[in-house]
Amino acid sequence: QDFTAKSVDYIEDCIVTFLDSRPGNFVLGFTGTNGRLRRARAADMMISLADRPSIDWRRVFVFLVDERYGFEHEDDCNSHLVRENLIKRIRRRRLPFPDDHFIVPDTSIEPLAACVEDYGERLRALLEKEAPNGPHLVTLGLGHEQSIAGIFPEWYKEDPERWALATAKSFGVIGTETRSFEVPLRVSVNLRVIRMAEHAILYLGNGSEEAWKEVKEAFEKSVKVPSERRASKRSRVAAPTSMHISSEGVLLIQARSTSRSSLPAQSCPASPLGYVLQHGHVTVVQLKVDQENHYSVIVLGAAGDLARKKTFVSLFHLHLSRSLPTSLSIIGVDDPTFHPDVTDVDAFWNLRLEPHLGAEKGATGHDLLEFRSRLSFVPVSMGKREGWNALNSRIRELASGRTKDNRVYYLALPSFLFGSAVERIRQDCWSETGFVRVIVEKPFGRNLQEAQALSADLSRHLDESHMYRIDHYLAKTLVLNILTLRFANRELGSLFHSHHVANVRITFKEDVGVEGRAGYFDSYGIIRDIMQNHLMQVLSLIAMEAPASLDAEDVRDEKVKVLKQIRSINPEDCVIGQYIGYQDDAGIKKINEAQGFPSRTPTFAVAVLYLDNERWSGVPFIMKAGKFLENRHTIVRVQFKKAPPHSLFGDQPQNELVIRIQPNEAIYYKMLAKMPGLSQGTRDVQQTVLDLDLKKRFELRRLPEAYEKLIHDVIQGESHNFVRGDELEQAWRIFDPLLETLEVHEKRVPEAYHIGSRGPALADALIDRMGFRRYTVNGVPGFAEDDFG
């Protein structure tokens, strides 16, 4: 944010200074950028610039320094980037921005040469009229291979005549080509347009810092002449005239040329930037590199499915969203005994990560290349100490030169390996100078006894402050909003009370079965897999009292307190089911053959819980979870008490506060409103919806996935959204007696239900008995639970 603010401050100052002191219009040239990470940063900058109230946009012309030609999707082009994030934002503020003030290449013109000629004519006409001496400001980006705008060294080095074309003495537009970035063909202004700009702002991204140093050193050498006096004068050409380092770590260097005289022309230089530095003002902006901290994220079990599908995808999106520290390295670790095809970082990337990450929406080759540069791989046999020593050496090598070696270990391992893994981490891979944090994946045992044993294993080597037990439901956007909804909105918070609430439903539905997970799922079942952890965490946030503060321990203290007030579940208040076809799964057939009887593992369950406290006395909390049901969603419904039938408006449906956790995250309140129309009477009311759609309201480009949020929290040392040991034990205390009754004493056979149905009929009967009533979107009693299709 500070990076964006500093950049926009500079651009705003240039524009406002011009508009206040000079007649005419300001001409601003925007460059595009490569890779989703940098394009998102450019979008943020344009949005912020459009919101600055001091700029009179009627007196600003905008042109593109470079454009992509032959792109497949509209959002891949630079004109779309500027139009969507700058111009639309300006007009949304009801400010005028004339259509003819945005000058861009017409990429529908074929071939490329004709498009270049057309744009060249229109751009020269603009400059001749509004800025005959050159644009007033251009933005530029320095690529890792030393390109700027669309002028690529790989392009002009193939043919010296291309360098002459790029450095022509008159304003012009050229067609170029690159093999280093997505969309190979480009339309670019020539270097004369850039060099003659009054001001240029140059952005350095990750990987381009070294390119800047090389260009600057080469330029300073090129301007040295035998005369000491002249050399001293010329050496100031690229020297900084001012430097600002903010508390957030943004480095802003302003350099100004002291001479307009031409330097000897170079034949095909390493970078076109040296040519540009001879004239005008150049301001270099980059994120300051953290010289104190190095961060390592070490993924144990990196070659497995969980790491490939969740962990590395989340790290990749954190990288794309600019949420990872620049000094962070990622190290994959796995046992070559189980994954003999993955022995080094190249095999790990080519066989496990690149095919998966490359399929992510919006990912480009440049994005993958940048993420790949963070990556290492170390093969480690869990029981052999030399592998752990090699891992420790690699981490220290990556952290060399920095005073703090911070480490995050992600255990993407079966739970029976947790104890031995943390023992080796503590003995052989512990940081002596920074923090160490260990992420532990569920399942946390099958029952209270196993959970306590697992916690004891971890506690022998780690303090609670080192442990981060992941329950990804805690990081889902709407779950994170529950505390805010209840305690930031006092009037709503008071409604969460037995005086007003008839019942609370927490429903988890999936429209898929257990394909590929049969072995794991059959040993756990839906109650352990979903209810005991995910849905219990949601329940604790719905039912807890206000914490003393928003500090992590205060919040978790209140969650534990409310869990202690929940009774063990009465088996009569539970219905379990199994979808028809479960027994036909190949993995389940093997299990049945080995144990000698059909599996009794539930794929569906409804359970009713009660709290023994004043706030929730007598209110049933109805949990429902199932696989292969009619749709996929996770929804919390707080259903309020029904008005008496002889009340002012008669017999009306109950109001509901609905929190839709997934998909299409939203919070909405189903309430009564008078029906419009001349013929409608005073008592003619109908249920309607007050809706908060987060994506619409907050104009979010993308909501982060839960794993992204959790990994980011661990790096930041934020433990709100992780399960503490005593929370885990209390959750098992509630469900253990029920599971023992179902599996050991009753050996209850689950009710059969059809794939694509709502589940067993007995489940609906139990829910009805608890007082829950179903209404359609218009308030008519019925089974239509989804209000928005």
C-alpha positions in Angstrom: 0.0 0.0 0.0 2.8 2.4 0.8 4.5 1.5 -2.4 1.4 2.5 -4.3 0.9 5.7 -2.2 4.4 6.9 -2.8 4.2 6.3 -6.5 0.9 8.0 -6.8 2.1 11.0 -4.7 4.9 11.5 -7.2 2.6 11.3 -10.3 0.0 13.5 -8.7 2.6 16.1 -7.8 3.9 16.2 -11.4 0.3 16.7 -12.8 -0.9 19.2 -10.2 2.3 21.3 -10.4 1.9 21.5 -14.2 -1.8 22.3 -14.1 -1.3 25.0 -11.5 1.6 26.8 -13.2 1.3 26.2 -16.9 -1.4 26.5 -19.6 -2.5 23.6 -21.8 -2.9 20.0 -21.1 -0.8 17.4 -19.3 0.3 14.4 -21.4 0.8 11.2 -19.4 2.2 7.9 -20.8 1.4 4.6 -19.1 3.4 1.5 -19.7 1.9 -1.9 -19.3 3.6 -4.6 -17.3 4.2 -8.4 -17.5 3.0 -11.0 -15.0 -0.2 -11.0 -12.9 1.7 -9.8 -9.8 3.0 -6.6 -11.5 -0.3 -6.0 -13.4 -2.2 -6.1 -10.1 0.2 -3.6 -8.6 -0.3 -1.3 -11.6 -4.1 -1.6 -11.2 -3.8 -0.6 -7.6 -1.7 2.4 -8.6 -4.2 3.5 -11.2 -7.2 3.2 -8.9 -5.5 5.2 -6.2 -4.5 7.9 -8.8 -8.1 8.1 -10.1 -9.3 8.8 -6.5 -7.0 11.8 -6.0 -9.3 14.9 -5.8 -6.7 17.5 -6.8 -6.4 16.4 -10.4 -8.5 18.1 -13.1 -8.8 15.1 -15.5 -10.3 17.4 -18.2 -6.8 18.7 -18.8 -5.0 15.3 -18.9 -4.3 13.2 -22.0 -3.3 9.6 -21.5 -1.5 7.4 -24.0 0.1 4.0 -23.9 3.9 3.7 -24.0 3.4 0.1 -25.1 0.6 -2.4 -25.9 0.3 -6.1 -26.5 -0.7 -7.2 -30.0 -2.5 -10.5 -30.7 -3.7 -11.1 -27.2 -6.3 -13.8 -26.6 -8.3 -12.2 -23.8 -9.3 -8.5 -23.4 -7.9 -8.3 -19.9 -4.5 -9.2 -21.2 -4.1 -5.9 -23.0 -2.7 -2.7 -21.5 -5.6 -0.5 -22.7 -8.0 -2.6 -20.8 -5.8 -2.3 -17.7 -6.0 1.5 -17.9 -9.6 1.8 -19.0 -10.9 -0.5 -16.2 -8.8 0.8 -13.3 -8.2 4.5 -14.1 -10.8 5.8 -16.5 -13.8 3.9 -15.2 -12.8 4.9 -11.7 -12.7 8.5 -12.7 -16.1 8.4 -14.3 -17.5 6.5 -11.3 -16.7 9.6 -9.3 -18.8 11.6 -11.7 -15.8 13.4 -13.1 -15.4 14.1 -16.8 -12.7 12.4 -18.8 -13.3 12.9 -22.6 -13.1 9.8 -24.7 -10.6 11.4 -27.1 -8.2 12.0 -24.2 -7.2 8.3 -24.1 -4.9 7.5 -27.1 -4.2 3.8 -27.6 -3.2 1.4 -30.4 -6.1 -0.1 -32.4 -5.1 -3.7 -32.1 -7.9 -4.8 -34.4 -6.0 -3.4 -37.3 -4.0 -6.1 -39.2 -1.2 -6.7 -39.8 1.0 -5.4 -37.0 2.8 -2.9 -39.3 -0.5 -1.2 -40.2 -1.5 -1.0 -36.5 1.9 0.6 -35.7 1.5 3.1 -38.5 -2.0 4.1 -37.4 -0.9 4.6 -33.8 2.2 6.5 -34.8 0.1 9.0 -36.7 -2.3 9.6 -33.9 0.4 9.8 -31.2 2.5 12.3 -33.2 -0.6 14.4 -33.7 -1.2 14.4 -29.9 2.4 15.3 -29.1 2.7 18.0 -31.7 -0.4 19.7 -30.3 -0.1 19.2 -26.6 3.6 18.4 -25.8 5.9 19.2 -28.8 9.0 18.9 -26.6 8.0 15.4 -25.3 5.4 13.9 -22.9 5.2 15.5 -19.4 5.5 12.1 -17.6 5.9 8.5 -18.6 5.8 5.4 -16.4 8.3 2.6 -17.2 9.1 -0.8 -15.8 12.5 -2.4 -16.0 12.4 -6.1 -16.8 14.7 -8.7 -15.3 16.3 -9.0 -18.7 16.9 -5.1 -18.8 14.0 -4.2 -21.2 11.9 -1.1 -20.8 8.4 -0.7 -22.2 8.3 -2.8 -25.4 12.0 -2.3 -26.2 13.5 -5.8 -25.6 17.3 -6.3 -25.9 16.7 -9.8 -27.3 14.7 -8.1 -30.2 17.2 -5.4 -31.2 20.3 -7.4 -30.7 19.2 -9.8 -33.5 19.4 -6.9 -36.0 21.4 -3.6 -35.5 19.0 -1.8 -37.7 16.3 -2.4 -35.1 18.3 -0.4 -32.5 18.5 2.5 -35.1 14.8 2.2 -35.5 14.3 2.4 -31.7 16.5 5.4 -31.3 15.2 7.5 -34.3 15.5 11.2 -33.8 11.8 11.9 -34.2 8.8 10.7 -32.2 7.5 7.4 -33.5 6.0 4.0 -32.8 7.5 0.6 -33.6 6.6 -3.1 -33.6 8.7 -5.4 -31.4 8.8 -9.0 -30.3 9.8 -10.9 -27.2 10.2 -14.6 -26.2 10.6 -13.8 -22.5 7.0 -12.7 -21.7 3.4 -13.6 -22.5 2.0 -12.2 -25.7 5.1 -12.0 -27.9 4.1 -9.1 -30.3 4.2 -5.6 -29.0 3.4 -2.0 -30.2 5.8 0.4 -28.5 6.7 4.1 -28.7 10.3 4.6 -29.7 13.0 5.6 -27.2 12.9 9.2 -28.4 9.4 9.6 -26.9 10.6 8.2 -23.6 13.9 10.0 -23.5 12.4 13.4 -24.2 9.8 13.1 -21.4 10.1 15.8 -18.7 9.7 13.1 -16.0 10.0 9.4 -16.0 9.1 7.0 -13.2 10.8 3.7 -13.4 9.5 0.7 -11.4 11.8 -2.1 -10.3 10.1 -5.4 -9.5 11.4 -8.5 -7.9 14.3 -9.7 -10.0 15.0 -6.3 -11.7 17.1 -4.7 -8.9 20.3 -6.3 -10.3 19.3 -5.2 -13.8 19.1 -1.6 -12.4 22.5 -1.8 -10.8 24.1 -3.2 -14.0 22.5 -0.5 -16.2 23.5 2.3 -13.8 27.1 1.0 -13.5 27.4 0.6 -17.3 25.9 4.1 -17.9 28.3 5.7 -15.4 31.3 4.1 -17.1 30.0 5.2 -20.5 29.9 8.9 -19.5 33.5 9.0 -18.1 35.9 11.1 -20.3 39.6 11.8 -19.9 39.0 15.3 -18.4 38.6 15.0 -14.6 36.4 18.1 -14.6 34.1 16.8 -17.3 34.1 13.3 -15.8 33.1 14.7 -12.4 30.2 16.7 -14.0 29.0 13.8 -16.1 29.2 11.3 -13.3 26.3 13.1 -11.6 24.0 12.2 -14.5 22.5 9.1 -12.8 23.3 10.0 -9.2 20.3 10.4 -6.8 19.2 13.9 -6.0 16.9 12.7 -3.2 16.1 9.4 -1.5 13.2 8.4 0.7 12.8 5.2 2.7 9.4 4.9 4.4 8.7 2.9 7.5 6.9 0.4 5.4 10.0 -0.3 3.3 9.5 1.7 0.1 12.7 3.0 -1.5 12.2 6.1 -3.7 15.3 7.4 -5.6 15.1 10.5 -7.7 17.8 11.1 -10.3 18.1 14.0 -12.6 20.3 14.5 -15.7 22.5 17.6 -15.6 23.1 17.8 -19.3 21.0 17.7 -22.5 24.0 17.0 -24.7 24.2 13.7 -26.4 26.6 11.0 -25.4 28.3 8.8 -27.9 25.8 6.4 -29.4 26.1 2.7 -28.4 25.6 -0.1 -30.8 23.0 -2.4 -29.4 23.6 -1.8 -25.7 22.7 -4.4 -23.0 19.7 -2.3 -22.0 17.8 0.6 -23.6 17.7 2.3 -20.2 21.2 3.8 -20.5 20.0 5.7 -23.6 17.0 7.1 -21.7 19.1 8.1 -18.6 20.9 10.8 -20.7 17.9 13.1 -20.5 15.1 14.3 -18.3 14.2 13.3 -14.7 14.2 9.7 -13.8 12.6 8.5 -10.6 13.3 4.9 -9.6 10.8 3.2 -7.3 11.1 -0.2 -5.7 10.2 -2.1 -2.6 13.1 -1.9 -0.2 14.7 -5.3 0.4 14.5 -6.5 4.0 18.2 -6.9 4.9 17.4 -8.1 8.5 14.9 -11.0 8.0 14.9 -14.0 5.9 11.9 -16.3 5.8 11.8 -19.9 4.8 8.6 -21.9 4.3 9.6 -25.6 4.4 6.9 -28.0 3.2 7.4 -31.6 4.5 5.5 -34.0 2.3 5.9 -31.7 -0.6 5.5 -34.3 -3.3 2.1 -35.5 -2.0 -1.4 -34.6 -3.1 -2.2 -32.2 -0.2 0.9 -30.1 -0.8 0.4 -30.1 -4.6 -3.3 -29.2 -4.5 -3.5 -26.9 -1.5 -0.2 -25.8 0.0 1.8 -24.8 -3.2 -1.3 -23.4 -4.9 -1.9 -21.1 -1.9 1.8 -20.1 -1.8 1.6 -19.3 -5.6 -1.5 -17.1 -5.1 0.2 -15.3 -2.2 3.1 -14.7 -4.4 0.8 -13.3 -7.2 -1.0 -11.1 -4.7 2.3 -9.6 -3.5 1.6 -10.9 0.0 4.9 -12.8 0.6 8.0 -11.1 1.9 10.5 -10.5 -0.9 13.1 -12.3 1.1 11.1 -15.5 1.4 12.2 -18.8 0.1 10.1 -22.0 -0.3 11.7 -25.4 0.2 10.0 -28.6 -0.7 11.0 -31.7 1.3 10.0 -35.3 0.8 11.2 -38.9 1.3 12.7 -40.3 -1.9 11.7 -43.8 -0.7 8.0 -42.9 -1.3 8.6 -40.5 -4.3 11.7 -41.9 -6.2 10.8 -39.7 -9.2 11.4 -36.5 -7.3 15.1 -36.1 -6.3 15.9 -32.4 -7.1 14.2 -29.1 -7.6 13.9 -29.5 -11.4 12.1 -32.8 -11.1 9.9 -31.4 -8.3 9.0 -28.4 -10.5 8.5 -30.3 -13.8 6.6 -33.3 -12.4 4.6 -31.9 -9.5 4.2 -28.1 -9.6 4.4 -26.6 -13.1 1.5 -28.6 -14.6 -0.7 -27.8 -11.7 0.2 -24.2 -11.2 0.2 -23.5 -14.9 -3.5 -24.4 -15.0 -4.4 -21.7 -12.4 -6.6 -19.0 -13.8 -4.7 -15.9 -14.9 -1.2 -17.5 -14.3 1.4 -16.5 -17.0 4.7 -18.0 -17.9 6.4 -15.0 -16.3 4.5 -15.6 -13.1 5.6 -19.2 -13.0 9.2 -18.2 -13.7 9.2 -15.7 -10.8 7.7 -18.2 -8.4 10.1 -20.9 -9.5 13.0 -18.6 -8.5 11.9 -18.8 -4.9 11.9 -22.6 -4.9 14.3 -25.3 -3.6 14.0 -29.0 -3.0 15.8 -31.2 -0.5 15.2 -35.0 -0.4 15.1 -36.1 3.3 14.5 -39.7 4.6 12.5 -39.1 7.8 14.6 -41.5 9.9 18.1 -40.4 8.6 19.7 -37.5 10.3 22.1 -36.6 7.5 19.1 -35.6 5.3 17.9 -33.2 8.1 21.4 -31.8 8.4 21.4 -31.2 4.6 18.1 -29.4 5.0 19.4 -27.2 7.8 22.5 -26.3 5.7 20.3 -25.3 2.7 18.1 -23.1 4.9 21.2 -21.4 6.4 22.7 -20.9 2.9 19.5 -19.1 1.7 19.4 -17.0 4.9 23.1 -16.0 4.8 23.7 -12.3 5.0 20.6 -11.6 7.1 20.6 -11.5 10.9 17.3 -13.3 11.4 16.6 -16.8 10.0 12.8 -17.2 10.4 11.4 -20.7 9.6 7.8 -21.9 9.0 7.5 -25.7 8.7 4.3 -27.0 7.1 3.6 -30.7 8.0 1.7 -32.0 5.0 2.2 -35.5 6.4 0.1 -38.3 7.9 -0.5 -37.5 11.6 1.5 -40.6 12.8 4.6 -38.9 11.5 4.1 -35.6 13.3 6.0 -36.6 16.5 9.1 -37.8 14.7 9.1 -34.8 12.3 8.9 -32.2 15.1 11.6 -34.1 17.0 14.0 -33.9 14.1 13.0 -30.2 13.5 13.8 -29.4 17.1 17.1 -31.2 17.2 18.5 -30.7 13.7 16.6 -27.8 12.0 15.9 -25.2 14.6 16.7 -21.6 14.0 19.0 -19.9 16.4 18.3 -16.4 15.3 14.6 -16.1 14.3 11.2 -17.6 15.0 10.1 -21.2 14.3 6.5 -22.0 13.6 5.0 -25.4 12.7 1.8 -25.8 10.8 -0.1 -29.1 11.6 -2.8 -30.4 9.3 -5.9 -32.3 10.5 -6.9 -35.0 11.4 -6.0 -34.4 15.0 -6.6 -38.0 16.0 -9.8 -40.1 15.8 -11.0 -39.5 19.4 -10.1 -37.6 22.6 -7.5 -40.2 23.7 -5.6 -40.0 20.3 -5.9 -36.2 20.2 -4.3 -36.0 23.7 -1.5 -38.4 22.8 -0.8 -36.4 19.6 -0.7 -33.1 21.6 1.6 -34.7 24.1 4.0 -35.8 21.3 4.1 -32.3 19.9 4.4 -30.6 23.3 7.5 -32.6 24.1 9.4 -30.6 21.4 7.2 -27.5 20.8 5.5 -24.8 22.9 1.9 -24.0 22.2 3.2 -20.7 20.6 5.1 -22.7 18.0 2.1 -24.8 17.0 -0.5 -23.7 14.3 -3.2 -26.3 14.0 -5.0 -25.7 10.7 -8.8 -25.8 10.4 -9.3 -24.1 7.0 -12.9 -23.2 7.8 -11.7 -20.7 10.3 -10.1 -18.7 7.4 -13.1 -18.7 5.1 -14.2 -15.1 4.4 -17.6 -15.3 6.0 -16.4 -17.3 9.0 -13.9 -14.4 9.6 -16.9 -12.1 9.4 -18.9 -13.7 12.2 -17.2 -11.9 15.0 -17.5 -8.6 13.2 -21.2 -9.2 12.4 -22.0 -10.0 16.0 -19.8 -7.6 18.0 -19.2 -4.6 15.7 -22.9 -4.2 15.1 -24.4 -4.0 18.6 -28.0 -4.0 17.5 -27.5 -7.3 15.7 -25.5 -8.8 18.5 -28.4 -8.5 20.9 -30.5 -10.7 18.6 -28.2 -13.6 19.3 -30.1 -14.7 22.4 -32.7 -17.3 23.3 -35.2 -14.5 23.8 -35.2 -14.1 20.0 -33.7 -17.2 18.4 -35.8 -20.3 17.8 -32.9 -22.5 16.4 -29.6 -22.3 14.7 -28.8 -24.5 11.7 -25.2 -25.1 10.4 -25.3 -27.1 7.2 -22.5 -28.5 5.1 -23.4 -30.2 1.8 -21.2 -31.6 -1.0 -22.4 -32.9 -4.3 -19.5 -35.4 -4.6 -18.7 -38.7 -2.9 -15.5 -40.1 -1.5 -13.7 -41.0 -4.8 -10.0 -41.1 -4.2 -10.3 -40.8 -0.5 -12.2 -43.9 0.4 -9.5 -45.4 2.6 -9.1 -42.3 4.7 -12.8 -41.4 4.8 -14.0 -44.8 5.8 -11.7 -44.7 8.9 -13.1 -41.3 10.0 -16.6 -40.7 8.6 -18.5 -37.5 8.2 -18.8 -36.7 11.9 -15.0 -36.7 12.5 -14.2 -35.3 9.1 -16.6 -32.3 9.1 -18.6 -31.9 12.3 -16.2 -32.3 15.1 -13.8 -29.7 13.6 -15.1 -27.4 10.9 -18.7 -27.1 12.0 -17.8 -27.0 15.7 -15.5 -24.0 15.0 -18.4 -22.2 13.3 -20.7 -23.0 16.2 -18.2 -21.6 18.7 -18.0 -18.3 16.9 -21.8 -18.1 16.6 -22.4 -18.9 20.3 -19.4 -17.3 22.1 -19.6 -14.2 24.3 -17.7 -11.0 23.4 -13.9 -11.5 24.1 -12.1 -9.0 26.4 -10.1 -7.9 23.3 -9.4 -9.1 19.8 -6.1 -10.5 20.8 -5.8 -14.1 19.7 -5.7 -15.6 23.2 -8.7 -13.6 24.4 -10.8 -14.8 21.4 -9.7 -18.4 21.9 -10.4 -18.2 25.6 -14.1 -17.4 24.8 -14.3 -20.2 22.3 -13.1 -22.7 24.8 -15.5 -21.3 27.4 -18.5 -21.8 25.2 -17.4 -25.3 24.1 -17.2 -26.3 27.8 -20.9 -25.3 28.1 -22.1 -27.7 25.3 -23.6 -31.0 26.5 -22.5 -34.3 25.1 -24.8 -35.2 22.2 -27.7 -37.5 22.9 -27.7 -40.4 20.4 -31.4 -40.0 20.0 -30.7 -36.5 18.6 -28.6 -37.9 15.8 -29.4 -39.5 12.5 -26.7 -41.0 10.3 -26.9 -42.0 6.6 -24.9 -43.5 3.8 -25.4 -42.8 0.2 -26.5 -45.7 -2.1 -23.4 -46.8 -4.0 -20.9 -46.2 -1.3 -20.4 -49.9 -0.8 -19.6 -50.2 -4.6 -16.5 -48.0 -4.4 -13.4 -50.2 -5.2 -11.6 -48.9 -2.1 -14.6 -49.6 0.2 -14.9 -53.2 -1.3 -11.3 -53.9 -0.2 -12.1 -52.6 3.3 -15.2 -54.7 3.6 -13.4 -57.8 2.4 -10.7 -57.3 5.0 -13.1 -56.6 7.9 -15.7 -59.2 6.9 -18.8 -57.0 7.0 -20.2 -54.0 5.1 -18.9 -50.6 6.2 -21.0 -48.7 8.7 -19.2 -45.4 8.1 -21.7 -42.5 7.8 -21.5 -40.2 4.8 -24.3 -38.1 6.2 -25.2 -37.0 9.7 -27.6 -34.7 11.6 -26.9 -33.9 15.2 -28.5 -31.6 17.7 -26.5 -29.8 20.3 -27.5 -27.7 23.4 -25.6 -25.1 25.4 -26.1 -24.8 29.2 -25.9 -21.1 29.6 -28.2 -18.2 30.0 -27.9 -16.8 26.4 -28.6 -20.0 24.6 -30.7 -22.0 27.0 -33.2 -24.2 25.2 -32.0 -23.2 21.7 -31.2 -26.3 19.5 -28.0 -26.0 17.3 -28.7 -28.3 14.4 -25.6 -29.6 12.6 -26.0 -31.3 9.2 -23.3 -32.6 7.0 -23.4 -34.9 4.0 -21.8 -36.1 0.8 -23.5 -36.7 -2.6 -26.4 -34.4 -1.7 -28.4 -32.3 -4.1 -26.0 -29.3 -4.1 -22.8 -27.9 -2.6 -23.0 -25.2 0.1 -22.1 -24.3 3.7 -24.8 -22.1 5.3 -25.5 -20.9 8.8 -29.2 -20.0 9.5 -30.2 -18.2 12.6 -34.0 -18.7 12.6 -35.9 -16.3 14.8 -39.0 -17.0 16.8 -42.3 -16.9 15.1 -44.7 -14.1 16.0 -48.0 -15.2 17.6 -50.7 -16.1 15.0 -52.9 -13.3 16.2 -50.2 -10.6 16.2 -50.6 -7.4 14.2 -49.7 -8.9 10.8 -51.2 -12.3 11.4 -49.5 -15.7 10.7 -46.2 -14.9 8.9 -43.0 -16.8 8.2 -40.1 -16.6 10.6 -37.3 -14.2 9.9 -33.7 -15.6 9.3 -30.2 -14.3 9.4 -28.3 -16.3 6.8 -24.5 -16.5 6.5 -23.6 -18.3 3.3 -20.0 -19.4 3.8 -19.6 -21.1 0.4 -20.1 -20.7 -2.5 -20.9 -17.1 -3.4 -20.1 -15.7 0.0 -22.9 -13.4 1.3 -24.8 -12.4 4.5 -28.5 -11.8 4.1 -31.5 -11.1 6.4 -34.8 -12.6 5.4 -37.5 -10.2 6.8 -41.0 -9.0 6.1 -41.9 -6.0 4.0 -45.1 -4.6 2.7 -46.0 -5.6 -0.8 -46.2 -2.6 -3.3 -49.2 -1.9 -5.5 -52.5 0.1 -5.4 -54.5 -3.0 -4.5 -52.4 -4.1 -1.6 -53.7 -3.6 1.9 -51.9 -2.7 5.1 -51.6 -6.4 6.2 -50.3 -7.6 2.8 -46.7 -8.4 3.6 -44.2 -10.7 2.1 -40.8 -12.1 3.1 -37.9 -10.4 1.3 -34.1 -10.2 1.6 -31.6 -7.6 2.7 -28.4 -8.8 1.0 -24.7 -8.1 1.6 -22.7 -9.5 -1.3 -19.1 -9.0 -0.4 -17.7 -9.1 -3.9 -20.2 -6.5 -5.1 -20.0 -4.2 -2.1 -16.3 -4.1 -1.7 -15.4 -4.4 -5.4 -13.0 -7.3 -4.7 -11.1 -8.7 -7.7 -10.7 -12.0 -5.9 -11.4 -13.4 -2.4 -8.4 -15.2 -1.0 -8.8 -18.9 -0.4 -8.7 -20.1 3.2 -5.3 -21.8 3.0 -3.8 -18.6 1.6 -5.1 -16.6 4.6 -3.8 -19.2 7.1 -0.3 -19.5 5.6 -0.1 -15.7 5.5 -1.3 -15.5 9.1 1.5 -18.0 10.2 4.2 -15.9 8.5 2.8 -12.8 10.3 2.6 -14.7 13.6 -1.2 -14.2 13.8 -2.8 -17.1 15.7 -6.5 -16.1 15.8 -7.6 -18.5 13.1 -5.9 -21.6 14.5 -7.1 -24.3 16.9 -5.6 -24.3 20.4 -5.0 -27.6 22.2 -7.7 -27.1 24.7 -10.3 -26.2 22.0 -9.4 -29.5 20.3 -9.9 -31.5 23.5 -13.3 -29.9 24.2 -14.5 -30.6 20.7 -13.6 -34.3 21.2 -15.3 -34.3 24.6 -18.6 -33.3 23.0 -18.5 -35.9 20.2 -16.6 -38.9 21.8 -19.6 -40.3 23.7 -21.8 -40.1 20.6 -19.2 -41.9 18.4 -18.6 -44.6 21.0 -22.4 -45.2 21.2 -22.9 -45.3 17.5 -19.8 -47.5 16.6 -19.3 -49.7 19.7 -22.5 -50.1 21.7 -25.3 -49.7 19.1 -23.2 -50.5 16.0 -25.8 -48.4 14.2 -26.3 -49.0 10.5 -26.6 -45.8 8.6 -29.9 -44.9 6.8 -29.6 -45.3 3.0 -30.2 -42.3 0.8 -30.1 -41.7 -2.9 -27.3 -39.7 -4.6 -28.5 -36.2 -5.3 -31.2 -36.2 -2.6 -31.5 -34.2 0.6 -30.4 -37.2 2.7 -32.5 -39.7 4.7 -36.1 -38.8 5.5 -35.5 -39.5 9.2 -33.1 -36.5 9.2 -35.8 -34.1 8.0 -38.1 -35.5 10.7 -35.5 -34.8 13.4 -34.9 -31.3 12.1 -38.7 -30.6 12.0 -38.9 -32.0 15.6 -36.4 -29.4 16.7 -38.7 -26.6 15.5 -36.9 -25.6 12.3 -39.3 -24.5 9.5 -38.4 -24.2 5.8 -39.6 -21.4 3.6 -39.2 -20.6 -0.1 -37.7 -17.3 -1.1 -41.2 -15.7 -0.9 -41.9 -17.0 2.6 -44.1 -20.0 1.6 -43.5 -23.1 3.6 -41.5 -25.6 1.6 -38.1 -27.2 0.9 -36.5 -24.5 -1.2 -33.6 -23.5 1.0 -31.4 -21.7 -1.5 -32.6 -18.1 -1.9 -30.4 -17.2 -4.9 -30.3 -20.2 -7.1 
